[in-house]
Amino acid sequence: MSNRVTLNSYILVNHLNLVEALRELANFVCENALLIHMYQLPNLAVGAEDEHPKVIEINQVLNGVDQQSKRFLKQSITQIEIQAFEENTYLAKRYPGVVVLPQHLKQSFSLLNDAVNKLRSDFYDSVKVGFNNRQSVHENLHELLPNIVLLSATRNVRYLECDADEVSSVNFYWLIKKMVSHVKHDVAEKIINDGVNKIRNSDCFGLTRDELIERREKELELISRVPRSSKIVEVRYARVQPFIDVWTRNEDDSRNRRTLGVNASLPIIVFRQPNKIYPLKDYYYKAPKPIDLPTLISRKNWFVK
């Protein structure tokens, strides 16, 4: 018990250090910004983490350097806590945007940002110590810091690290990423067995134990029929996210190059004014292409390849 108290004290100290460093970084960026171009997205509803939204309308576009855009920029960098009864705390808030800083401040920004990233890592490591599963980590963390969002606390501010003669364009867009992972036969069997043995498993909801056992036997039989020469693959589509591509060009280049392409969870920092910004538009759902593989277990999104 005393060991847990000691470990929790490290979590709280690392949290305070991170909060202070984030405030310093945000103040530096806001005070020196030459351009702030950001999008305010709707708040994520409580319980909506498993839903694929049909429409996401942009609430506001902030384009320029004024008190309003600076406040929003500071919020994007410093906000790692959310009121649990007002917004979703399972998913990090998204702050797509681009911020231009003077070229001569690149090293100063980099040093500050590296220090923040080190504190993010320290905080994340201290949160995990003493636990062997994700659920226990989050339960303990939310007891200590009820409104903390671990994804928000640990994601890094990205910036254009390479030197380029010009930033040709910054492109914003929405993307649903297709995630494909190989599930070994013995691992698949363990997962199916856990559907009966672990009470917390969400796949058990609404079924009696006899029904769970019956389902398990059917699914284990299906797995046994998959030849060892074939693969079991899990195919899922991630929740839609805003993405950003930064295209640059040097004097000797024959064409523009995509230098940076990442999810736009936080504003990207660049050190030259972009020649063109292709804005983020409202999102409207488009069904992904059907998966052209034999289905093994549909509720697990498992297929045979």
Salt bridges, closest charged atoms under 4 A:
GLU20 OE1 - ARG23 NH1 2.65
GLU81 OE2 - HIS15 NE2 3.02
GLU87 OE1 - LYS93 NZ 2.93
ASP122 OD2 - LYS118 NZ 2.93
GLU139 OE2 - ARG200 NH1 3.37
ASP163 OD1 - LYS106 NZ 2.94
ASP194 OD2 - LYS190 NZ 3.04
ASP203 OD2 - ARG299 NH1 2.96
ASP203 OD2 - LYS300 NZ 3.06
GLU214 OE2 - LYS218 NZ 3.50
GLU217 OE2 - ARG216 NE 3.05
GLU219 OE2 - ARG299 NE 2.70
GLU221 OE2 - ARG225 NH2 2.66
GLU234 OE2 - ARG236 NE 2.49
ASP245 OD1 - ARG258 NH1 3.55
ASP253 OD2 - ARG257 NE 3.53
